[in-house]
Amino acid sequence: GILIVYLSLLPGGVGIMILFGIPHFDKIGHAGAYGIWAFLMILAAQKNFGNNTARNWWIVAVLCLVGCGLEFGQYYMNEGRNFEVWDMLANAVGSVAGFFVSRFFLKKTI
């Protein structure tokens, strides 16, 4: 989580929007990072507090809010970073995907 916050608030530059011929590759990075973050948070909560679907959805909601907050942080910092609603959506999609992957993973390991 700290790494995601750090990378989100680093001063930016032109950046790479196309990688491997995939336009807007950064959205895949956003979704992947938040998916992994949600997955790990849910697994940690499961290990420490047991299975609770409602709590896991709260984890997803908090990560979505963090993703939105970081986008607004980029908007106000004026350091070469851009506020993008599509980044917020990618963060939310990744968080929800992390939830479903964790459910699948937990069912396979229990």
N, C-alpha and C positions, 0 to 999 in steps of 0.2 A: 504494500500500500504506500509506504513512504517513497519507494522508487517511482511509482506512478505519479504521485503528487509532485515530486521533484522534477520529473521529465515534463510534466504538464506546465510547470511554471518557469521552465528554463527560457531565457531569451531566445527567440527564434530567428530564422532567416528565411531564405527561399524555400528550403525543405524539399523533400522528395514526394511528389504527389503521384508519380507513376513509377512503379518498380515491377520488373519482370513483365512489362507490357500491360500491367493491370492499372487502369486509371483509378485515382483516389485510393491508393493502396493504404494510406494512413488510416482510413476507416476500418480496414481489416485489423490493423494494429490496435486501434482503440477497442474494437469488439473483443479481440483476443486477450488483451491485457485485462479488461474488466471481467471477461469470462473466467480467466485463471484466478483473478482476485476473488470473485464470488465463490468459485469452486473451493478454493483453499479456506476461505472464511467459513463456509458451510461445513466443510469437513472438520475444521477446528471446533466449531460450535457443537457438532454432532459428538465428537470425542469427549468434550468437556461437560456437555449438558444433556446429551441424549438427543434423539430425533424429535424434532418439532417443526412441522411444515410452516406454521404461521411465523415462527421466529426466522426461518430461512427466507421467507418472503420479505420480512423486515430487513434482513441483511441486503437483499436485492434492492429494496427501496432506498436504503441508506446509500448504497453504492451509486445508484442513479442520481441521488441528490448531490453526492460528492462530485460526480462527473459533470453535472450541470454547474455546480459551484466553481469548479476549476475552469470551465469555459468562460464564466463571467469574470473570473480572476484574470484570464488571458485578455479579455476585453479591456479591463481597466489598467492593466500593467503597461500597455503601449510599448512593448519590447520586441516587436516583430512577430508577435503571435496573433492569431486571428480567432475571433469568436465565431463558432460555427454550430448551428443547430444540428447539422448532420453528424457532427462529432458527439453531441449529446445523445442523439438517437443511436449511434454506434455503441456508445458506452452502455446505454440501457439494453440494447439487444445482446451485447456480450454478457451483461449481468444476468439476464434472464436465461441465456444459454448455459451459463455456469450453473445456475440453479438446476436446470433439467439434466445436465451432465452429472452433477453431484447425486441427484436422485437415482439415475441409472447406475452410477458407480456404487452407491451405498446398497442398492438392492442386490447387486452382484456379489458384494463382499459380506453381506449379513447372512 
